[in-house]
Amino acid sequence: MTAPSAPTGAVPYDVFRERRHFPALDGLRALSIAVVIWEHCRNRAVAWWSHGMNGVVLFFVLSGFLITSLCLREESKYRRVSLRAFATRRAFRILPLYYCVLGFYTLIVVVLGLDPRRPRFLHALPYYALFLQEVPHFQFPNVPFEVAWSLGVEEKFYLLWPLVAFFLLARIPRWRAPIAAGLALLAGLAPQLGPWGNYVFYEGAILWGCVVAMLLHDEAVYERVRWIGRSGVVAAALLLAVAVHMLTQNDNRAAANIVLPMTFAVAIGALVTTQARWTRVFDARPLAAVGIASYVIYLIHQLFLKVAEKAIPARFGVAGDIATLLLGAGLAIGASLLIHRWFEEPVTAIGRRLSRAIEDRTPAGARAPAATRVERAT
């Protein structure tokens, strides 16, 4: 039986499955970090539209999609995912840079005393050191380096998700996406039940990215939904994501908590399944460079915004605040590109080499390539 022809602009399934890098998502990451930086600028009137927390939600959804997609490809090829190799890659990707930046914050806040919030930082420091950064953020905010809270949320998710999805549920792959979607829906309701729900909601945002990855990985599902790759549908999905973003700043209603990450997830699914030429704006070189270095930018941008604020006093008004934002963002991006090239990239490469060594030591039978036809149920 001949497979139906792909709609105009849609990526064929075989092409989609071969991709390990989705260039358009680098552009989305760049836009995410842009709204986060804008949110942290000096004048709230200047940042009124940024909705920076939504940028973090988009980061979470992107992370869930990308990491789950790569794990699914590994599982399809080798019939399993090496949890040790995964943990090694993740550790070298996140921890070295994080602890370097934490050390720098400790130097300028504790040793040099350049921030009046020194007592609050000292109180939060044990949580930062133990990767419990979300605790200060939710319990006693306005702490130096508070931006690290999202790492605490994300890394706890990735301690559990590979174990649940690729070990506990490995024998019932058809149930992965429904279970993940159900958990994501519950997470969206959690903030209504008490302050503890804030810890859970953001895990749900990551899960929506995982759901899209699992659905698109399944060839049968992909063939049914690849119409989302049509140019007009992609444009509509992106416009809807922008509209929901603008309408849900700090909105703690259950509907907003669920609709926001779901909308982002649909937009991501549309972008990775399209061949529409106009979407190449998302992988333009400047955007891609910022997106690739977004982790570094996220960790250090507040330092450079503070430098810019010192250089341009508040008495210059809104014009000065805009100049502060541009100067701080420019310095942060420039420094981040250098750090990414000379520190983050080499350290991440070490993690990949160690990961491959772990995989090579895995018994041959456990790492045997899977059959040519990839299992449909994921």
C-alpha positions in Angstrom: 0.0 0.0 0.0 1.5 3.3 -1.0 1.9 5.8 1.8 0.0 9.1 1.3 2.0 11.9 -0.2 3.2 14.5 2.2 1.3 17.8 2.3 3.0 20.8 0.8 5.7 22.0 3.2 5.6 18.9 5.4 8.7 16.9 6.2 8.4 13.2 5.3 8.5 10.9 8.2 11.8 9.2 7.2 13.5 12.7 7.0 12.1 13.7 10.3 13.4 10.5 12.0 16.9 11.1 10.7 17.2 14.5 12.2 19.1 14.9 15.5 19.2 18.7 15.2 16.2 20.9 14.6 17.7 24.3 13.5 14.4 26.2 13.8 14.3 25.4 17.5 17.6 27.3 18.0 15.7 30.4 16.9 12.9 29.7 19.4 15.5 29.4 22.2 16.9 32.7 21.2 13.5 34.3 21.4 13.0 32.7 24.8 16.1 34.1 26.2 15.3 37.5 24.7 12.1 37.8 26.7 13.8 36.5 29.8 16.5 39.3 29.5 13.8 41.9 28.7 11.9 40.8 31.8 14.9 41.5 34.0 15.6 45.0 32.7 15.5 47.9 35.1 12.3 49.6 34.1 9.1 47.5 34.4 7.3 49.8 32.1 9.8 49.0 29.4 9.3 45.2 30.1 5.6 45.2 30.4 5.1 43.0 27.4 8.0 40.6 27.9 6.3 38.0 30.1 9.7 36.5 30.9 8.3 33.6 32.9 6.7 32.4 29.8 10.1 32.3 28.1 11.2 29.8 30.8 8.1 27.7 30.1 9.0 27.6 26.5 12.5 26.6 27.4 11.0 23.7 29.4 8.8 22.5 26.6 11.7 22.7 24.1 13.9 20.7 26.5 11.3 18.0 26.9 10.8 17.7 23.1 14.5 17.7 22.2 15.8 15.3 24.9 12.9 12.9 24.6 13.3 12.8 20.8 17.0 11.9 21.1 16.3 9.2 23.6 13.6 7.7 21.4 16.0 7.6 18.5 18.5 5.9 20.6 16.0 3.4 21.8 14.8 2.7 18.3 18.3 2.0 17.1 19.6 -0.1 20.1 16.3 -1.3 21.7 17.2 0.5 24.9 18.4 3.8 26.4 21.6 3.8 28.5 20.6 5.7 31.7 24.2 6.0 32.8 25.3 7.4 29.5 22.3 9.8 29.6 23.2 11.0 33.1 26.8 11.5 32.1 25.9 13.7 29.1 23.5 15.7 31.2 25.9 16.2 34.1 28.7 17.5 31.8 26.2 19.7 29.9 24.8 21.4 33.0 26.9 21.1 36.1 30.4 22.5 35.3 29.2 25.8 33.9 26.6 26.1 36.7 29.0 25.7 39.5 31.5 28.1 37.8 28.8 30.8 37.7 27.7 30.0 41.2 31.4 30.4 42.3 31.5 33.8 40.6 28.3 34.9 42.4 29.8 33.8 45.7 32.9 35.9 45.0 31.1 39.1 44.2 28.3 38.8 46.8 30.0 37.1 49.8 33.7 37.9 49.4 33.5 41.3 47.7 30.2 42.4 49.2 29.0 44.0 46.0 25.3 43.1 46.6 23.3 44.3 49.7 21.4 41.0 49.6 24.4 39.1 51.0 22.4 37.6 54.0 19.7 36.3 51.6 22.3 34.8 49.3 24.1 33.1 52.2 20.8 31.6 53.3 20.2 30.3 49.8 23.7 29.1 49.1 23.3 25.6 50.6 20.2 25.1 48.3 22.2 26.4 45.3 25.1 24.0 46.2 22.8 21.0 46.5 20.8 21.8 43.3 17.7 22.7 45.2 17.6 26.2 43.6 13.8 26.3 43.3 13.4 26.3 47.1 14.7 29.9 47.5 12.8 31.0 44.4 9.4 29.9 45.8 10.0 30.4 49.5 12.1 33.5 49.9 12.5 35.3 46.5 14.7 38.3 45.5 17.9 36.4 46.1 21.1 36.9 43.9 21.3 34.2 41.2 17.6 33.4 41.7 17.4 32.8 38.0 19.0 29.3 38.6 15.6 28.1 40.0 14.7 26.6 36.7 17.7 24.3 36.7 16.5 22.7 39.9 13.2 22.0 38.4 14.6 20.7 35.1 17.3 18.4 36.5 15.0 16.7 39.0 12.7 15.9 36.0 15.6 14.3 34.1 16.6 12.2 37.1 13.2 10.5 36.9 11.9 10.8 33.3 14.4 8.5 31.5 13.9 5.9 34.3 10.1 6.1 34.0 9.8 6.4 30.2 12.6 4.1 29.0 12.8 1.6 31.8 9.5 1.3 33.7 7.4 1.9 30.7 9.7 0.3 28.1 7.4 -2.8 27.7 4.3 -0.7 27.2 5.4 2.1 24.9 1.9 2.8 23.7 1.0 4.1 27.1 3.9 6.6 27.4 2.3 9.5 25.6 -1.1 9.1 27.3 0.5 8.8 30.8 2.7 11.8 30.1 -0.2 13.9 28.9 -2.3 12.9 32.0 0.5 13.8 34.3 1.0 17.2 32.5 -2.7 17.9 32.9 -2.6 17.2 36.6 0.5 19.4 36.9 -1.4 22.3 35.3 -4.0 21.9 38.1 -1.5 21.6 40.9 -0.9 25.4 41.6 -4.6 25.6 42.4 -4.2 23.2 45.3 -1.5 25.1 47.3 1.9 26.7 47.1 3.6 23.3 46.6 1.8 23.1 43.2 4.3 25.7 41.8 7.0 23.0 42.2 4.9 20.6 40.1 3.5 22.9 37.3 6.8 23.5 35.6 7.5 19.7 35.5 4.3 19.5 33.5 5.5 22.0 31.0 8.5 19.8 30.3 6.1 16.8 29.9 4.2 18.6 27.1 7.4 18.7 25.1 7.9 15.0 25.8 4.3 14.2 24.6 4.9 15.9 21.3 8.2 14.1 20.8 6.6 10.7 21.5 3.6 11.3 19.2 5.8 12.5 16.3 8.2 9.6 16.8 5.3 7.1 16.1 5.1 6.7 12.3 1.4 6.0 12.3 0.6 9.1 14.4 3.0 11.2 12.3 1.2 10.2 9.1 -2.1 11.4 10.6 -0.9 14.7 12.0 1.8 15.8 9.5 -0.7 18.4 8.1 0.5 20.6 11.0 3.6 21.1 8.8 1.7 23.0 6.2 2.9 26.6 6.0 -0.5 28.1 6.9 -0.9 25.8 9.9 2.6 26.6 11.1 1.9 30.3 10.9 -1.4 29.9 12.8 0.3 27.8 15.5 3.0 30.4 16.0 0.5 33.3 16.1 -1.6 31.4 18.6 1.5 30.8 20.8 2.2 34.5 20.7 -1.4 35.4 21.6 -1.5 33.0 24.5 1.9 34.3 25.6 0.6 37.8 25.7 -2.5 36.9 27.6 -1.0 34.7 30.3 1.6 36.7 32.2 1.7 35.4 35.8 -1.7 34.0 35.3 -2.2 31.2 37.8 -5.6 30.0 36.5 -5.7 26.3 35.7 -6.7 27.0 32.1 -3.7 29.2 31.5 -1.3 26.7 33.2 -2.4 24.0 30.8 -3.0 26.0 27.6 0.3 27.9 27.7 2.7 24.9 27.5 0.3 23.0 25.3 0.2 25.9 22.8 4.0 26.1 22.9 4.2 22.3 22.3 1.9 22.5 19.2 4.0 25.3 17.8 7.2 23.3 18.3 5.6 20.3 16.6 4.6 22.5 13.6 8.0 23.9 13.2 9.9 20.6 13.3 7.5 19.0 10.7 7.5 21.9 8.1 9.7 22.6 5.1 8.1 26.0 4.6 10.9 28.4 3.4 9.7 31.3 5.5 10.4 29.4 8.7 14.1 29.5 8.0 14.1 32.9 9.7 14.2 30.9 12.9 17.5 29.3 12.0 19.2 32.4 10.7 22.8 32.5 11.8 22.5 35.3 14.5 19.4 33.7 16.1 21.0 30.3 15.9 24.2 31.5 17.6 22.2 33.1 20.5 20.0 30.0 20.8 23.0 27.6 20.9 24.6 29.7 23.7 21.3 30.3 25.5 22.2 28.3 28.6 25.3 30.5 29.2 23.3 33.7 28.5 20.6 32.6 30.9 23.0 32.1 33.8 25.0 35.3 33.4 22.8 37.9 31.8 21.7 39.5 35.1 25.4 40.2 35.9 25.8 42.2 32.7 22.4 44.0 33.2 23.7 45.2 36.6 27.0 46.4 34.9 24.9 48.3 32.3 22.7 49.9 35.1 25.8 51.2 36.8 27.1 52.6 33.5 23.8 54.3 32.6 22.0 56.0 35.6 18.3 55.8 36.1 17.9 59.6 35.8 18.1 59.2 32.0 14.5 57.9 32.1 13.0 55.4 29.6 15.6 56.1 26.9 18.4 55.3 29.4 16.6 52.1 30.5 16.3 51.0 26.9 20.0 51.8 26.4 20.8 49.8 29.6 18.8 46.8 28.2 20.7 46.9 24.9 24.1 47.4 26.5 23.5 44.7 29.1 22.1 42.2 26.6 24.9 42.9 24.1 27.6 42.3 26.8 25.9 39.2 28.0 25.6 37.7 24.5 29.1 38.6 23.6 30.6 37.1 26.7 28.3 34.0 26.4 29.5 33.3 22.9 33.1 33.2 24.1 32.3 31.1 27.1 30.3 28.7 25.0 33.1 28.4 22.5 36.0 28.0 24.9 34.4 26.4 28.0 30.9 25.0 27.5 31.5 23.3 24.2 34.7 21.5 25.2 33.3 20.3 28.5 30.1 19.1 26.8 32.3 17.2 24.3 34.1 15.4 27.2 30.7 14.3 28.5 29.8 12.9 25.1 33.0 11.0 24.8 32.5 9.5 28.3 29.0 8.7 27.4 30.1 6.8 24.3 32.7 4.9 26.3 29.9 3.8 28.7 27.8 2.7 25.8 30.7 0.8 24.3 31.1 -1.2 27.6 27.5 -2.2 27.5 27.1 -5.9 26.6 26.7 -6.4 22.9 23.3 -8.1 23.1 21.9 -5.1 25.0 23.1 -2.7 22.4 22.3 -4.6 19.3 20.7 -2.5 16.6 17.0 -2.9 16.3 15.2 -4.2 13.3 15.0 -1.9 10.2 11.3 -1.2 10.8 11.1 1.0 13.8 8.3 0.0 16.3 5.3 2.1 15.7 4.1 2.3 19.3 5.9 4.8 21.4 
